[in-house]
C-alpha cells in the first residue's frame, strides 16, 4: 500500500521515501487505534520491500511529536477489566506494540524521526525505534513514567541504553526531567538540531540522501550497527506487567485522568 489515510496516522510513498504523518489529537497519544494503524504500516513496509529506501516519521500537530501512551484509555481499561483478564489484556497490548516497534526497528529502510515540541514517554520510545532523530529547537524529551509507578513499556529503556548509555537512562528515569534539543544533541539522543518548524523538511532531505545508497549495503550496515535488543525488550514487558498490578499505578493513573490541567503530563 503506497498511501494510506487513517484516523491516527497517514503515509505516502514518493521517490523511495515513505513519509509517515502522525495526526491523532490532542497530541498523538498511542493507544489501540494508533497501534492498529502502526501494524498496518509495518505490513505495508513488508509488502513494498525495496521500493522503500527511507521512512520519515513526523507530526502534523502543533503540540509536538507525541505525548506518549494514551493513559486515559489505559485507565479506562483497568476499570473495565479485573484480575486475570486485566493482566491478559495489558500483556496482549504490550506484545503487539513491541512486535510493531521491533519490526520498524529492524526494517531494512533507513528510518528517521522528525521531532518538534514534546516527545514524551511512548512518543520518545517511537522516536528511539528510528535510526536517526532530527529535532527542532523546540523539542523536549522525557520519560515521566516513574511518576505513575511504572517504567517505559514500549521498549524505551533497552533502546535508550543502546543509543546513549545507561547513565542518561538513569538520569531521565529517576528524575523525570526533560531534555531540550541542545542537551539531547550533546547526549547523542538526537543527530541534528534544526530551526523551528524545519525538522520534517530536513528529515526528508536526509531520507533522499539515504535513498541514493545501495539497498543491500544499507541492510547489512543496519544489522551490524543497530542490533535489536530482543532479550532486554522481553524483560521490559515482564517488569511493566509486574509493576502495573500494584495499587500505586491505578492511583497514579486516576490522578492523571482526573487532573484539570490542560497538559498534566508536562514536568
HUMO-V902681 format. One record per pair of residues at least 24 apart in sequence whose C-alpha atoms are under 6 Angstrom apart, sorted by the first residue. I is the first residue (numbers start at 1). J is the second residue. Records with the same first field share a line. If there is no record, write none. Layout:
I: J + J
This chain:
1: 44
8: 34
16: 51 + 52 + 53
17: 52 + 53 + 54 + 55
18: 55
19: 55 + 56
20: 56 + 57
21: 57 + 58 + 59
22: 59 + 60
23: 60
27: 63 + 66 + 67
28: 66
29: 67 + 68 + 69 + 70
30: 68 + 69 + 70
31: 70
39: 100
53: 109 + 211
54: 109 + 110 + 111 + 207
55: 111
56: 111 + 112 + 113
57: 113
58: 114
64: 116 + 117 + 118
65: 115 + 116 + 118 + 119
66: 119 + 123
67: 119 + 120 + 123
68: 120 + 121 + 122 + 123
69: 122
72: 257
105: 129
108: 219
114: 199 + 200 + 203
125: 156
133: 190 + 191
134: 191 + 192 + 199
135: 193 + 199
136: 193 + 194 + 195 + 196 + 199
137: 181 + 195 + 196
139: 180 + 181
140: 179 + 180
141: 178 + 179
142: 178
143: 173 + 176
144: 176
148: 249 + 252
149: 249
153: 240
155: 233
164: 188
